[in-house]
Amino acid sequence: MIVLKGLGGFLFVFGSPFGAYLLLMYLAFSSPILYDFYNYEQNESKYIILLNEFLQSVALFGALLFFTGMKNLIPRRQLKKKTPKAKVG
């Protein structure tokens, strides 16, 4: 888990989609285990804290999915448009 989070975060900082996939795997496996709000009653104070953390993790998961989707939409090599030269004369 530490390797997924560490390597994924490092690669994600430099814009690698592979880093985002590693972070997605980390969040998918760790969130239900770390934030087990479903084992508490709704009126307990720990329930609210864990639910908040879990929902934050779900939001990060969605942001990573958005990043990977946008990264795949951008073409690898964008064509450079030639700017027309001004005619002097």
PDB file of N, CA, C and O in Angstrom:
ATOM      1  N   MET A   1       0.822  -1.190   0.000  1.00  0.00           N
ATOM      2  CA  MET A   1       0.000   0.000   0.000  1.00  0.00           C
ATOM      3  C   MET A   1       0.865   1.254   0.000  1.00  0.00           C
ATOM      4  O   MET A   1       0.552   2.243  -0.662  1.00  0.00           O
ATOM      5  N   ILE A   2       1.955   1.195   0.752  1.00  0.00           N
ATOM      6  CA  ILE A   2       2.852   2.350   0.801  1.00  0.00           C
ATOM      7  C   ILE A   2       3.489   2.579  -0.564  1.00  0.00           C
ATOM      8  O   ILE A   2       3.647   3.720  -0.998  1.00  0.00           O
ATOM      9  N   VAL A   3       3.853   1.498  -1.234  1.00  0.00           N
ATOM     10  CA  VAL A   3       4.464   1.620  -2.561  1.00  0.00           C
ATOM     11  C   VAL A   3       3.462   2.208  -3.555  1.00  0.00           C
ATOM     12  O   VAL A   3       3.820   3.073  -4.355  1.00  0.00           O
ATOM     13  N   LEU A   4       2.213   1.746  -3.509  1.00  0.00           N
ATOM     14  CA  LEU A   4       1.189   2.286  -4.402  1.00  0.00           C
ATOM     15  C   LEU A   4       1.017   3.780  -4.196  1.00  0.00           C
ATOM     16  O   LEU A   4       0.979   4.553  -5.153  1.00  0.00           O
ATOM     17  N   LYS A   5       0.915   4.173  -2.941  1.00  0.00           N
ATOM     18  CA  LYS A   5       0.688   5.586  -2.639  1.00  0.00           C
ATOM     19  C   LYS A   5       1.921   6.424  -2.958  1.00  0.00           C
ATOM     20  O   LYS A   5       1.800   7.497  -3.549  1.00  0.00           O
ATOM     21  N   GLY A   6       3.093   5.953  -2.578  1.00  0.00           N
ATOM     22  CA  GLY A   6       4.323   6.714  -2.793  1.00  0.00           C
ATOM     23  C   GLY A   6       4.687   6.844  -4.258  1.00  0.00           C
ATOM     24  O   GLY A   6       4.896   7.950  -4.757  1.00  0.00           O
ATOM     25  N   LEU A   7       4.762   5.713  -4.950  1.00  0.00           N
ATOM     26  CA  LEU A   7       5.135   5.736  -6.363  1.00  0.00           C
ATOM     27  C   LEU A   7       4.045   6.396  -7.201  1.00  0.00           C
ATOM     28  O   LEU A   7       4.337   7.162  -8.120  1.00  0.00           O
ATOM     29  N   GLY A   8       2.793   6.099  -6.882  1.00  0.00           N
ATOM     30  CA  GLY A   8       1.685   6.718  -7.612  1.00  0.00           C
ATOM     31  C   GLY A   8       1.658   8.225  -7.448  1.00  0.00           C
ATOM     32  O   GLY A   8       1.440   8.953  -8.417  1.00  0.00           O
ATOM     33  N   GLY A   9       1.877   8.699  -6.228  1.00  0.00           N
ATOM     34  CA  GLY A   9       1.914  10.139  -5.995  1.00  0.00           C
ATOM     35  C   GLY A   9       3.073  10.806  -6.703  1.00  0.00           C
ATOM     36  O   GLY A   9       2.923  11.895  -7.259  1.00  0.00           O
ATOM     37  N   PHE A  10       4.237  10.155  -6.687  1.00  0.00           N
ATOM     38  CA  PHE A  10       5.420  10.712  -7.354  1.00  0.00           C
ATOM     39  C   PHE A  10       5.195  10.818  -8.860  1.00  0.00           C
ATOM     40  O   PHE A  10       5.490  11.847  -9.468  1.00  0.00           O
ATOM     41  N   LEU A  11       4.671   9.746  -9.455  1.00  0.00           N
ATOM     42  CA  LEU A  11       4.429   9.767 -10.894  1.00  0.00           C
ATOM     43  C   LEU A  11       3.299  10.724 -11.270  1.00  0.00           C
ATOM     44  O   LEU A  11       3.342  11.366 -12.319  1.00  0.00           O
ATOM     45  N   PHE A  12       2.295  10.815 -10.408  1.00  0.00           N
ATOM     46  CA  PHE A  12       1.166  11.711 -10.684  1.00  0.00           C
ATOM     47  C   PHE A  12       1.596  13.175 -10.692  1.00  0.00           C
ATOM     48  O   PHE A  12       1.093  13.971 -11.483  1.00  0.00           O
ATOM     49  N   VAL A  13       2.522  13.522  -9.812  1.00  0.00           N
ATOM     50  CA  VAL A  13       3.016  14.906  -9.758  1.00  0.00           C
ATOM     51  C   VAL A  13       3.642  15.301 -11.090  1.00  0.00           C
ATOM     52  O   VAL A  13       3.555  16.456 -11.508  1.00  0.00           O
ATOM     53  N   PHE A  14       4.269  14.340 -11.749  1.00  0.00           N
ATOM     54  CA  PHE A  14       4.908  14.630 -13.029  1.00  0.00           C
ATOM     55  C   PHE A  14       3.990  14.350 -14.221  1.00  0.00           C
ATOM     56  O   PHE A  14       4.457  14.296 -15.359  1.00  0.00           O
ATOM     57  N   GLY A  15       2.701  14.174 -13.971  1.00  0.00           N
ATOM     58  CA  GLY A  15       1.706  14.089 -15.034  1.00  0.00           C
ATOM     59  C   GLY A  15       1.555  12.727 -15.683  1.00  0.00           C
ATOM     60  O   GLY A  15       1.041  12.635 -16.797  1.00  0.00           O
ATOM     61  N   SER A  16       1.984  11.677 -15.021  1.00  0.00           N
ATOM     62  CA  SER A  16       1.891  10.338 -15.598  1.00  0.00           C
ATOM     63  C   SER A  16       0.527   9.723 -15.322  1.00  0.00           C
ATOM     64  O   SER A  16       0.092   9.690 -14.171  1.00  0.00           O
ATOM     65  N   PRO A  17      -0.156   9.237 -16.352  1.00  0.00           N
ATOM     66  CA  PRO A  17      -1.427   8.552 -16.113  1.00  0.00           C
ATOM     67  C   PRO A  17      -1.237   7.256 -15.328  1.00  0.00           C
ATOM     68  O   PRO A  17      -2.146   6.838 -14.611  1.00  0.00           O
ATOM     69  N   PHE A  18      -0.083   6.617 -15.449  1.00  0.00           N
ATOM     70  CA  PHE A  18       0.190   5.395 -14.693  1.00  0.00           C
ATOM     71  C   PHE A  18       0.172   5.686 -13.191  1.00  0.00           C
ATOM     72  O   PHE A  18      -0.306   4.867 -12.406  1.00  0.00           O
ATOM     73  N   GLY A  19       0.691   6.848 -12.790  1.00  0.00           N
ATOM     74  CA  GLY A  19       0.644   7.253 -11.386  1.00  0.00           C
ATOM     75  C   GLY A  19      -0.787   7.416 -10.905  1.00  0.00           C
ATOM     76  O   GLY A  19      -1.117   7.052  -9.776  1.00  0.00           O
ATOM     77  N   ALA A  20      -1.635   7.965 -11.766  1.00  0.00           N
ATOM     78  CA  ALA A  20      -3.049   8.121 -11.411  1.00  0.00           C
ATOM     79  C   ALA A  20      -3.712   6.754 -11.247  1.00  0.00           C
ATOM     80  O   ALA A  20      -4.541   6.569 -10.355  1.00  0.00           O
ATOM     81  N   TYR A  21      -3.352   5.799 -12.100  1.00  0.00           N
ATOM     82  CA  TYR A  21      -3.920   4.452 -11.970  1.00  0.00           C
ATOM     83  C   TYR A  21      -3.469   3.781 -10.674  1.00  0.00           C
ATOM     84  O   TYR A  21      -4.251   3.081 -10.030  1.00  0.00           O
ATOM     85  N   LEU A  22      -2.213   3.994 -10.294  1.00  0.00           N
ATOM     86  CA  LEU A  22      -1.742   3.436  -9.022  1.00  0.00           C
ATOM     87  C   LEU A  22      -2.491   4.050  -7.845  1.00  0.00           C
ATOM     88  O   LEU A  22      -2.862   3.344  -6.907  1.00  0.00           O
ATOM     89  N   LEU A  23      -2.715   5.360  -7.893  1.00  0.00           N
ATOM     90  CA  LEU A  23      -3.467   6.021  -6.825  1.00  0.00           C
ATOM     91  C   LEU A  23      -4.921   5.559  -6.802  1.00  0.00           C
ATOM     92  O   LEU A  23      -5.518   5.437  -5.733  1.00  0.00           O
ATOM     93  N   LEU A  24      -5.488   5.303  -7.972  1.00  0.00           N
ATOM     94  CA  LEU A  24      -6.851   4.774  -8.030  1.00  0.00           C
ATOM     95  C   LEU A  24      -6.933   3.406  -7.355  1.00  0.00           C
ATOM     96  O   LEU A  24      -7.872   3.123  -6.612  1.00  0.00           O
ATOM     97  N   MET A  25      -5.939   2.565  -7.623  1.00  0.00           N
ATOM     98  CA  MET A  25      -5.909   1.252  -6.970  1.00  0.00           C
ATOM     99  C   MET A  25      -5.775   1.395  -5.464  1.00  0.00           C
ATOM    100  O   MET A  25      -6.445   0.694  -4.706  1.00  0.00           O
ATOM    101  N   TYR A  26      -4.904   2.310  -5.027  1.00  0.00           N
ATOM    102  CA  TYR A  26      -4.714   2.530  -3.598  1.00  0.00           C
ATOM    103  C   TYR A  26      -6.024   2.960  -2.937  1.00  0.00           C
ATOM    104  O   TYR A  26      -6.403   2.422  -1.896  1.00  0.00           O
ATOM    105  N   LEU A  27      -6.709   3.923  -3.538  1.00  0.00           N
ATOM    106  CA  LEU A  27      -7.955   4.413  -2.951  1.00  0.00           C
ATOM    107  C   LEU A  27      -9.045   3.335  -2.965  1.00  0.00           C
ATOM    108  O   LEU A  27      -9.818   3.218  -2.015  1.00  0.00           O
ATOM    109  N   ALA A  28      -9.102   2.558  -4.034  1.00  0.00           N
ATOM    110  CA  ALA A  28     -10.139   1.529  -4.135  1.00  0.00           C
ATOM    111  C   ALA A  28      -9.966   0.450  -3.064  1.00  0.00           C
ATOM    112  O   ALA A  28     -10.955  -0.053  -2.531  1.00  0.00           O
ATOM    113  N   PHE A  29      -8.730   0.095  -2.748  1.00  0.00           N
ATOM    114  CA  PHE A  29      -8.501  -0.961  -1.762  1.00  0.00           C
ATOM    115  C   PHE A  29      -8.503  -0.444  -0.324  1.00  0.00           C
ATOM    116  O   PHE A  29      -9.002  -1.120   0.575  1.00  0.00           O
ATOM    117  N   SER A  30      -7.952   0.743  -0.103  1.00  0.00           N
ATOM    118  CA  SER A  30      -7.760   1.198   1.268  1.00  0.00           C
ATOM    119  C   SER A  30      -8.965   1.924   1.864  1.00  0.00           C
ATOM    120  O   SER A  30      -9.186   1.847   3.072  1.00  0.00           O
ATOM    121  N   SER A  31      -9.732   2.612   1.061  1.00  0.00           N
ATOM    122  CA  SER A  31     -10.833   3.427   1.602  1.00  0.00           C
ATOM    123  C   SER A  31     -11.863   2.620   2.390  1.00  0.00           C
ATOM    124  O   SER A  31     -12.205   3.014   3.504  1.00  0.00           O
ATOM    125  N   PRO A  32     -12.371   1.508   1.859  1.00  0.00           N
ATOM    126  CA  PRO A  32     -13.351   0.751   2.656  1.00  0.00           C
ATOM    127  C   PRO A  32     -12.761   0.149   3.927  1.00  0.00           C
ATOM    128  O   PRO A  32     -13.481  -0.081   4.899  1.00  0.00           O
ATOM    129  N   ILE A  33     -11.466  -0.104   3.922  1.00  0.00           N
ATOM    130  CA  ILE A  33     -10.831  -0.693   5.105  1.00  0.00           C
ATOM    131  C   ILE A  33     -10.546   0.377   6.158  1.00  0.00           C
ATOM    132  O   ILE A  33     -10.820   0.177   7.341  1.00  0.00           O
ATOM    133  N   LEU A  34     -10.003   1.496   5.733  1.00  0.00           N
ATOM    134  CA  LEU A  34      -9.628   2.545   6.682  1.00  0.00           C
ATOM    135  C   LEU A  34     -10.825   3.295   7.251  1.00  0.00           C
ATOM    136  O   LEU A  34     -10.831   3.654   8.429  1.00  0.00           O
ATOM    137  N   TYR A  35     -11.821   3.529   6.438  1.00  0.00           N
ATOM    138  CA  TYR A  35     -12.967   4.351   6.851  1.00  0.00           C
ATOM    139  C   TYR A  35     -14.217   3.482   6.925  1.00  0.00           C
ATOM    140  O   TYR A  35     -15.114   3.604   6.091  1.00  0.00           O
ATOM    141  N   ASP A  36     -14.276   2.615   7.913  1.00  0.00           N
ATOM    142  CA  ASP A  36     -15.381   1.659   8.057  1.00  0.00           C
ATOM    143  C   ASP A  36     -16.548   2.268   8.831  1.00  0.00           C
ATOM    144  O   ASP A  36     -16.909   1.795   9.909  1.00  0.00           O
ATOM    145  N   PHE A  37     -17.123   3.308   8.271  1.00  0.00           N
ATOM    146  CA  PHE A  37     -18.245   3.988   8.915  1.00  0.00           C
ATOM    147  C   PHE A  37     -19.455   3.069   9.033  1.00  0.00           C
ATOM    148  O   PHE A  37     -20.312   3.294   9.888  1.00  0.00           O
ATOM    149  N   TYR A  38     -19.545   2.050   8.203  1.00  0.00           N
ATOM    150  CA  TYR A  38     -20.687   1.152   8.184  1.00  0.00           C
ATOM    151  C   TYR A  38     -20.739   0.233   9.401  1.00  0.00           C
ATOM    152  O   TYR A  38     -21.732  -0.466   9.597  1.00  0.00           O
ATOM    153  N   ASN A  39     -19.695   0.222  10.216  1.00  0.00           N
ATOM    154  CA  ASN A  39     -19.696  -0.584  11.442  1.00  0.00           C
ATOM    155  C   ASN A  39     -20.178   0.207  12.660  1.00  0.00           C
ATOM    156  O   ASN A  39     -20.180  -0.321  13.771  1.00  0.00           O
ATOM    157  N   TYR A  40     -20.582   1.447  12.470  1.00  0.00           N
ATOM    158  CA  TYR A  40     -21.017   2.309  13.570  1.00  0.00           C
ATOM    159  C   TYR A  40     -22.464   2.726  13.359  1.00  0.00           C
ATOM    160  O   TYR A  40     -22.972   2.722  12.237  1.00  0.00           O
ATOM    161  N   GLU A  41     -23.104   3.077  14.434  1.00  0.00           N
ATOM    162  CA  GLU A  41     -24.463   3.606  14.367  1.00  0.00           C
ATOM    163  C   GLU A  41     -24.415   5.064  13.926  1.00  0.00           C
ATOM    164  O   GLU A  41     -23.408   5.743  14.124  1.00  0.00           O
ATOM    165  N   GLN A  42     -25.493   5.542  13.334  1.00  0.00           N
ATOM    166  CA  GLN A  42     -25.518   6.907  12.807  1.00  0.00           C
ATOM    167  C   GLN A  42     -25.432   7.968  13.892  1.00  0.00           C
ATOM    168  O   GLN A  42     -25.011   9.091  13.612  1.00  0.00           O
ATOM    169  N   ASN A  43     -25.813   7.653  15.101  1.00  0.00           N
ATOM    170  CA  ASN A  43     -25.790   8.665  16.160  1.00  0.00           C
ATOM    171  C   ASN A  43     -24.448   8.724  16.889  1.00  0.00           C
ATOM    172  O   ASN A  43     -24.278   9.554  17.781  1.00  0.00           O
ATOM    173  N   GLU A  44     -23.494   7.865  16.531  1.00  0.00           N
ATOM    174  CA  GLU A  44     -22.169   7.925  17.161  1.00  0.00           C
ATOM    175  C   GLU A  44     -21.328   9.003  16.483  1.00  0.00           C
ATOM    176  O   GLU A  44     -21.464   9.251  15.285  1.00  0.00           O
ATOM    177  N   SER A  45     -20.459   9.638  17.265  1.00  0.00           N
ATOM    178  CA  SER A  45     -19.633  10.719  16.712  1.00  0.00           C
ATOM    179  C   SER A  45     -18.582  10.192  15.729  1.00  0.00           C
ATOM    180  O   SER A  45     -18.217  10.886  14.780  1.00  0.00           O
ATOM    181  N   LYS A  46     -18.104   8.989  15.951  1.00  0.00           N
ATOM    182  CA  LYS A  46     -17.085   8.399  15.065  1.00  0.00           C
ATOM    183  C   LYS A  46     -17.660   8.134  13.673  1.00  0.00           C
ATOM    184  O   LYS A  46     -16.929   8.183  12.684  1.00  0.00           O
ATOM    185  N   TYR A  47     -18.949   7.856  13.590  1.00  0.00           N
ATOM    186  CA  TYR A  47     -19.615   7.603  12.313  1.00  0.00           C
ATOM    187  C   TYR A  47     -19.478   8.798  11.379  1.00  0.00           C
ATOM    188  O   TYR A  47     -19.130   8.638  10.209  1.00  0.00           O
ATOM    189  N   ILE A  48     -19.749   9.990  11.891  1.00  0.00           N
ATOM    190  CA  ILE A  48     -19.696  11.213  11.076  1.00  0.00           C
ATOM    191  C   ILE A  48     -18.280  11.465  10.583  1.00  0.00           C
ATOM    192  O   ILE A  48     -18.082  11.827   9.424  1.00  0.00           O
ATOM    193  N   ILE A  49     -17.305  11.279  11.443  1.00  0.00           N
ATOM    194  CA  ILE A  49     -15.901  11.515  11.073  1.00  0.00           C
ATOM    195  C   ILE A  49     -15.470  10.541   9.980  1.00  0.00           C
ATOM    196  O   ILE A  49     -14.881  10.946   8.978  1.00  0.00           O
ATOM    197  N   LEU A  50     -15.767   9.257  10.175  1.00  0.00           N
ATOM    198  CA  LEU A  50     -15.372   8.250   9.186  1.00  0.00           C
ATOM    199  C   LEU A  50     -16.114   8.420   7.867  1.00  0.00           C
ATOM    200  O   LEU A  50     -15.528   8.240   6.800  1.00  0.00           O
ATOM    201  N   LEU A  51     -17.384   8.761   7.928  1.00  0.00           N
ATOM    202  CA  LEU A  51     -18.152   8.993   6.707  1.00  0.00           C
ATOM    203  C   LEU A  51     -17.582  10.174   5.934  1.00  0.00           C
ATOM    204  O   LEU A  51     -17.485  10.126   4.708  1.00  0.00           O
ATOM    205  N   ASN A  52     -17.205  11.231   6.643  1.00  0.00           N
ATOM    206  CA  ASN A  52     -16.619  12.401   5.999  1.00  0.00           C
ATOM    207  C   ASN A  52     -15.306  12.037   5.302  1.00  0.00           C
ATOM    208  O   ASN A  52     -15.077  12.443   4.163  1.00  0.00           O
ATOM    209  N   GLU A  53     -14.456  11.285   5.971  1.00  0.00           N
ATOM    210  CA  GLU A  53     -13.184  10.862   5.385  1.00  0.00           C
ATOM    211  C   GLU A  53     -13.409   9.946   4.181  1.00  0.00           C
ATOM    212  O   GLU A  53     -12.708  10.051   3.175  1.00  0.00           O
ATOM    213  N   PHE A  54     -14.386   9.053   4.292  1.00  0.00           N
ATOM    214  CA  PHE A  54     -14.683   8.150   3.181  1.00  0.00           C
ATOM    215  C   PHE A  54     -15.179   8.920   1.965  1.00  0.00           C
ATOM    216  O   PHE A  54     -14.759   8.645   0.841  1.00  0.00           O
ATOM    217  N   LEU A  55     -16.062   9.873   2.180  1.00  0.00           N
ATOM    218  CA  LEU A  55     -16.581  10.671   1.068  1.00  0.00           C
ATOM    219  C   LEU A  55     -15.498  11.535   0.437  1.00  0.00           C
ATOM    220  O   LEU A  55     -15.517  11.775  -0.770  1.00  0.00           O
ATOM    221  N   GLN A  56     -14.561  11.997   1.244  1.00  0.00           N
ATOM    222  CA  GLN A  56     -13.423  12.737   0.701  1.00  0.00           C
ATOM    223  C   GLN A  56     -12.574  11.817  -0.177  1.00  0.00           C
ATOM    224  O   GLN A  56     -12.086  12.234  -1.227  1.00  0.00           O
ATOM    225  N   SER A  57     -12.403  10.595   0.244  1.00  0.00           N
ATOM    226  CA  SER A  57     -11.662   9.617  -0.543  1.00  0.00           C
ATOM    227  C   SER A  57     -12.388   9.312  -1.853  1.00  0.00           C
ATOM    228  O   SER A  57     -11.744   9.156  -2.891  1.00  0.00           O
ATOM    229  N   VAL A  58     -13.701   9.225  -1.818  1.00  0.00           N
ATOM    230  CA  VAL A  58     -14.484   9.002  -3.032  1.00  0.00           C
ATOM    231  C   VAL A  58     -14.350  10.196  -3.977  1.00  0.00           C
ATOM    232  O   VAL A  58     -14.278  10.019  -5.193  1.00  0.00           O
ATOM    233  N   ALA A  59     -14.316  11.401  -3.428  1.00  0.00           N
ATOM    234  CA  ALA A  59     -14.134  12.589  -4.253  1.00  0.00           C
ATOM    235  C   ALA A  59     -12.754  12.591  -4.926  1.00  0.00           C
ATOM    236  O   ALA A  59     -12.633  12.963  -6.093  1.00  0.00           O
ATOM    237  N   LEU A  60     -11.733  12.184  -4.201  1.00  0.00           N
ATOM    238  CA  LEU A  60     -10.395  12.078  -4.793  1.00  0.00           C
ATOM    239  C   LEU A  60     -10.375  11.017  -5.892  1.00  0.00           C
ATOM    240  O   LEU A  60      -9.724  11.198  -6.920  1.00  0.00           O
ATOM    241  N   PHE A  61     -11.080   9.923  -5.676  1.00  0.00           N
ATOM    242  CA  PHE A  61     -11.182   8.877  -6.688  1.00  0.00           C
ATOM    243  C   PHE A  61     -11.812   9.438  -7.964  1.00  0.00           C
ATOM    244  O   PHE A  61     -11.343   9.165  -9.069  1.00  0.00           O
ATOM    245  N   GLY A  62     -12.865  10.213  -7.804  1.00  0.00           N
ATOM    246  CA  GLY A  62     -13.522  10.835  -8.958  1.00  0.00           C
ATOM    247  C   GLY A  62     -12.621  11.829  -9.669  1.00  0.00           C
ATOM    248  O   GLY A  62     -12.625  11.905 -10.898  1.00  0.00           O
ATOM    249  N   ALA A  63     -11.849  12.589  -8.907  1.00  0.00           N
ATOM    250  CA  ALA A  63     -10.923  13.542  -9.517  1.00  0.00           C
ATOM    251  C   ALA A  63      -9.838  12.818 -10.310  1.00  0.00           C
ATOM    252  O   ALA A  63      -9.436  13.282 -11.376  1.00  0.00           O
ATOM    253  N   LEU A  64      -9.365  11.689  -9.799  1.00  0.00           N
ATOM    254  CA  LEU A  64      -8.366  10.912 -10.532  1.00  0.00           C
ATOM    255  C   LEU A  64      -8.960  10.308 -11.801  1.00  0.00           C
ATOM    256  O   LEU A  64      -8.290  10.251 -12.832  1.00  0.00           O
ATOM    257  N   LEU A  65     -10.205   9.860 -11.734  1.00  0.00           N
ATOM    258  CA  LEU A  65     -10.867   9.370 -12.940  1.00  0.00           C
ATOM    259  C   LEU A  65     -11.013  10.478 -13.977  1.00  0.00           C
ATOM    260  O   LEU A  65     -10.830  10.240 -15.171  1.00  0.00           O
ATOM    261  N   PHE A  66     -11.339  11.678 -13.531  1.00  0.00           N
ATOM    262  CA  PHE A  66     -11.445  12.820 -14.425  1.00  0.00           C
ATOM    263  C   PHE A  66     -10.087  13.113 -15.061  1.00  0.00           C
ATOM    264  O   PHE A  66     -10.006  13.374 -16.261  1.00  0.00           O
ATOM    265  N   PHE A  67      -9.022  13.071 -14.262  1.00  0.00           N
ATOM    266  CA  PHE A  67      -7.672  13.319 -14.778  1.00  0.00           C
ATOM    267  C   PHE A  67      -7.305  12.304 -15.852  1.00  0.00           C
ATOM    268  O   PHE A  67      -6.801  12.675 -16.912  1.00  0.00           O
ATOM    269  N   THR A  68      -7.554  11.032 -15.584  1.00  0.00           N
ATOM    270  CA  THR A  68      -7.196  10.012 -16.569  1.00  0.00           C
ATOM    271  C   THR A  68      -8.044  10.145 -17.828  1.00  0.00           C
ATOM    272  O   THR A  68      -7.546   9.926 -18.932  1.00  0.00           O
ATOM    273  N   GLY A  69      -9.305  10.499 -17.680  1.00  0.00           N
ATOM    274  CA  GLY A  69     -10.160  10.699 -18.845  1.00  0.00           C
ATOM    275  C   GLY A  69      -9.714  11.872 -19.689  1.00  0.00           C
ATOM    276  O   GLY A  69      -9.697  11.782 -20.916  1.00  0.00           O
ATOM    277  N   MET A  70      -9.357  12.961 -19.054  1.00  0.00           N
ATOM    278  CA  MET A  70      -8.892  14.134 -19.785  1.00  0.00           C
ATOM    279  C   MET A  70      -7.524  13.890 -20.405  1.00  0.00           C
ATOM    280  O   MET A  70      -7.235  14.378 -21.498  1.00  0.00           O
ATOM    281  N   LYS A  71      -6.687  13.137 -19.710  1.00  0.00           N
ATOM    282  CA  LYS A  71      -5.351  12.834 -20.227  1.00  0.00           C
ATOM    283  C   LYS A  71      -5.452  11.993 -21.497  1.00  0.00           C
ATOM    284  O   LYS A  71      -4.633  12.138 -22.405  1.00  0.00           O
ATOM    285  N   ASN A  72      -6.453  11.115 -21.562  1.00  0.00           N
ATOM    286  CA  ASN A  72      -6.629  10.257 -22.735  1.00  0.00           C
ATOM    287  C   ASN A  72      -7.267  11.002 -23.904  1.00  0.00           C
ATOM    288  O   ASN A  72      -7.141  10.568 -25.049  1.00  0.00           O
ATOM    289  N   LEU A  73      -7.947  12.112 -23.638  1.00  0.00           N
ATOM    290  CA  LEU A  73      -8.573  12.873 -24.711  1.00  0.00           C
ATOM    291  C   LEU A  73      -7.585  13.775 -25.443  1.00  0.00           C
ATOM    292  O   LEU A  73      -7.786  14.099 -26.614  1.00  0.00           O
ATOM    293  N   ILE A  74      -6.531  14.174 -24.765  1.00  0.00           N
ATOM    294  CA  ILE A  74      -5.545  15.057 -25.385  1.00  0.00           C
ATOM    295  C   ILE A  74      -4.647  14.226 -26.294  1.00  0.00           C
ATOM    296  O   ILE A  74      -4.042  13.253 -25.842  1.00  0.00           O
ATOM    297  N   PRO A  75      -4.551  14.599 -27.578  1.00  0.00           N
ATOM    298  CA  PRO A  75      -3.675  13.836 -28.472  1.00  0.00           C
ATOM    299  C   PRO A  75      -2.221  13.921 -28.021  1.00  0.00           C
ATOM    300  O   PRO A  75      -1.788  14.924 -27.452  1.00  0.00           O
ATOM    301  N   ARG A  76      -1.482  12.853 -28.284  1.00  0.00           N
ATOM    302  CA  ARG A  76      -0.071  12.810 -27.879  1.00  0.00           C
ATOM    303  C   ARG A  76       0.740  13.917 -28.534  1.00  0.00           C
ATOM    304  O   ARG A  76       1.531  14.590 -27.873  1.00  0.00           O
ATOM    305  N   ARG A  77       0.545  14.103 -29.818  1.00  0.00           N
ATOM    306  CA  ARG A  77       1.284  15.138 -30.530  1.00  0.00           C
ATOM    307  C   ARG A  77       0.278  16.104 -31.148  1.00  0.00           C
ATOM    308  O   ARG A  77      -0.474  15.739 -32.052  1.00  0.00           O
ATOM    309  N   GLN A  78       0.275  17.313 -30.662  1.00  0.00           N
ATOM    310  CA  GLN A  78      -0.632  18.305 -31.202  1.00  0.00           C
ATOM    311  C   GLN A  78       0.054  18.994 -32.377  1.00  0.00           C
ATOM    312  O   GLN A  78       1.234  19.340 -32.318  1.00  0.00           O
ATOM    313  N   LEU A  79      -0.708  19.180 -33.432  1.00  0.00           N
ATOM    314  CA  LEU A  79      -0.147  19.829 -34.604  1.00  0.00           C
ATOM    315  C   LEU A  79       0.043  21.307 -34.322  1.00  0.00           C
ATOM    316  O   LEU A  79      -0.836  21.982 -33.787  1.00  0.00           O
ATOM    317  N   LYS A  80       1.217  21.789 -34.698  1.00  0.00           N
ATOM    318  CA  LYS A  80       1.486  23.212 -34.499  1.00  0.00           C
ATOM    319  C   LYS A  80       0.976  23.969 -35.711  1.00  0.00           C
ATOM    320  O   LYS A  80       1.277  23.623 -36.853  1.00  0.00           O
ATOM    321  N   LYS A  81       0.213  24.991 -35.447  1.00  0.00           N
ATOM    322  CA  LYS A  81      -0.286  25.824 -36.535  1.00  0.00           C
ATOM    323  C   LYS A  81       0.794  26.823 -36.895  1.00  0.00           C
ATOM    324  O   LYS A  81       1.406  27.445 -36.027  1.00  0.00           O
ATOM    325  N   LYS A  82       1.012  26.963 -38.174  1.00  0.00           N
ATOM    326  CA  LYS A  82       1.987  27.945 -38.645  1.00  0.00           C
ATOM    327  C   LYS A  82       1.316  29.303 -38.663  1.00  0.00           C
ATOM    328  O   LYS A  82       0.229  29.470 -39.216  1.00  0.00           O
ATOM    329  N   THR A  83       1.970  30.255 -38.058  1.00  0.00           N
ATOM    330  CA  THR A  83       1.424  31.596 -38.059  1.00  0.00           C
ATOM    331  C   THR A  83       1.783  32.278 -39.368  1.00  0.00           C
ATOM    332  O   THR A  83       2.933  32.225 -39.804  1.00  0.00           O
ATOM    333  N   PRO A  84       0.818  32.909 -39.986  1.00  0.00           N
ATOM    334  CA  PRO A  84       1.133  33.576 -41.266  1.00  0.00           C
ATOM    335  C   PRO A  84       2.062  34.761 -41.022  1.00  0.00           C
ATOM    336  O   PRO A  84       1.912  35.514 -40.061  1.00  0.00           O
ATOM    337  N   LYS A  85       3.027  34.896 -41.931  1.00  0.00           N
ATOM    338  CA  LYS A  85       3.973  36.014 -41.814  1.00  0.00           C
ATOM    339  C   LYS A  85       3.337  37.250 -42.423  1.00  0.00           C
ATOM    340  O   LYS A  85       2.662  37.201 -43.451  1.00  0.00           O
ATOM    341  N   ALA A  86       3.580  38.348 -41.749  1.00  0.00           N
ATOM    342  CA  ALA A  86       3.050  39.621 -42.239  1.00  0.00           C
ATOM    343  C   ALA A  86       3.849  40.045 -43.462  1.00  0.00           C
ATOM    344  O   ALA A  86       5.078  39.967 -43.478  1.00  0.00           O
ATOM    345  N   LYS A  87       3.125  40.498 -44.490  1.00  0.00           N
ATOM    346  CA  LYS A  87       3.794  40.953 -45.716  1.00  0.00           C
ATOM    347  C   LYS A  87       4.242  42.383 -45.541  1.00  0.00           C
ATOM    348  O   LYS A  87       3.478  43.257 -45.133  1.00  0.00           O
ATOM    349  N   VAL A  88       5.483  42.593 -45.856  1.00  0.00           N
ATOM    350  CA  VAL A  88       6.042  43.944 -45.769  1.00  0.00           C
ATOM    351  C   VAL A  88       6.148  44.473 -47.192  1.00  0.00           C
ATOM    352  O   VAL A  88       6.753  43.851 -48.066  1.00  0.00           O
ATOM    353  N   GLY A  89       5.571  45.584 -47.391  1.00  0.00           N
ATOM    354  CA  GLY A  89       5.754  46.044 -48.760  1.00  0.00           C
ATOM    355  C   GLY A  89       4.966  47.176 -49.134  1.00  0.00           C
ATOM    356  O   GLY A  89       5.050  47.639 -50.271  1.00  0.00           O
TER     357      GLY A  89
END
